[in-house]
Amino acid sequence: MVAEAAIANIEFIVTENKKDLVLMDESDPGYDRLLLTAGRIEGIASDIRNIVELTSPVGRILMENRRPNGLKISKISVPFGVIGVIYEARPNVTFDVFSLCLKSGNACILKGGSDAINSNTAIVEVIRPVLEKNNIDQNVVALLPAGRNETNQLLNAREYVDLIIPRGSRSLIDYVRGNASIPVIETGAGICHTYFDEFGDKEKGRIIINNAKTRRVSVCNALDCLIIHETRLADIDYLVGLCSDSNVLIYADEKAYRALTGKYPSHLLQKATGDSFGTEFLSYKMAIKTVDSFDEALFHINKNGSKHSEAIISENKNRIQLFNKLIDASSVYANASTAFTDGAEFGLGAEIGISTQKLHARGPMALEALTTYKWIIEGNGHIRS
């Protein structure tokens, strides 16, 4: 079993991972995404076991009816076939993608970044003997070399690949979308907001904001912009107080800057510019936007967000219902941290990515999202007049 093989080969995987880590500056936001430790590999193995326990998404009868003429028509879930996944320095994705694709009946072609080539190669070397031992063709998982030419070949392998899924930065996603001749599901970029409403509870807000920002800054569900109603500016230093313990640099608009001056460490407080909003920081940085109305908060989020994860902190049920209805994002939260946007946290076992588009899949993509469907029509000599 792959989960057991991962545990048995922790030392080998970590050693190969270190070959990649030494080539990256520890201050680089990608360093944490690249890092594999014994604890993280154990967590990956646990996610794999969870996937094993899930019901197969293949062969489900999605719809079935018998027509007046006697034809039986069924809609049945089937695998896509071959899925190409292009991703950057996140070697855990190698395990996640393989596990989800195998469980959903798909083969996968992996195109990791050069930053993680040793880590990804080691992981595939751990997986393949398990496949061979279980009489499964080892080619159900393939790792391509880390070159731009290989990426372009994958993006245009129309006769061999059924779907492309990019995971990574906005530039990677834009490149894939602009150059692929194969259907693409966009995942990755997360510009996440939390709106502290005029009816927000400051105790809830304080811990939610800190968790969403500092739990793990290099992931796509981390908080990038805190929006606060101007009537609650007196509470802003309390709301972001815990963030200073993690040395979070704040880019505050004029009103928030004045409210924080002298109350938040001066070396961690700067005035916001136009570039501060609509930016995915992937580091210990956060913008603050002050609004004078609920409508302005909605406008700012829908204008600057990436349709990933957005949150409201409020005790007003009507506000929460409106927020849930009017915010255009794959995952919308009320009084909770955006850090929960994750396949395992949603009970999906793991994820192949967070889809920020609307066609086919949206939000954490797991087993069900890796299937399509076909129609099965059963007759008895039927012809159409």
Secondary structure, 3 states (H helix, E strand, C coil): CHHHHHHHCHHHHHHHHHHHHCCCCCCCCHHHHHCCCHHHHHHHHHHHHHHHHCCCCCCCEEEEEECCCCCEEEEEEEECCEEEEEECCCCHHHHHHHHHHHHCCCEEEEECCHHHHHHHHHHHHHHHHHHHHCCCCHHHEEECCCCHHHHHHHHCCCCCCCEEEEECCHHHHHHHHHHCCCCECCECCCCEEEEECCCCCHHHHHHHHHHHHHCCCCCCCCEEEEEEEHHHHHHHHHHCHHHHHHCCEEEECHHHHHHHECCECHHHEEECCHHHCCCCCCCCEEEEEEECCHHHHHHHHHHHCCCCEEEEECCCHHHHHHHHHHCCCCEEEECCCHHHCCCCCCCCCCCCEEECCCCCCCEEECCHHHEEEEEEEECCCCCCC
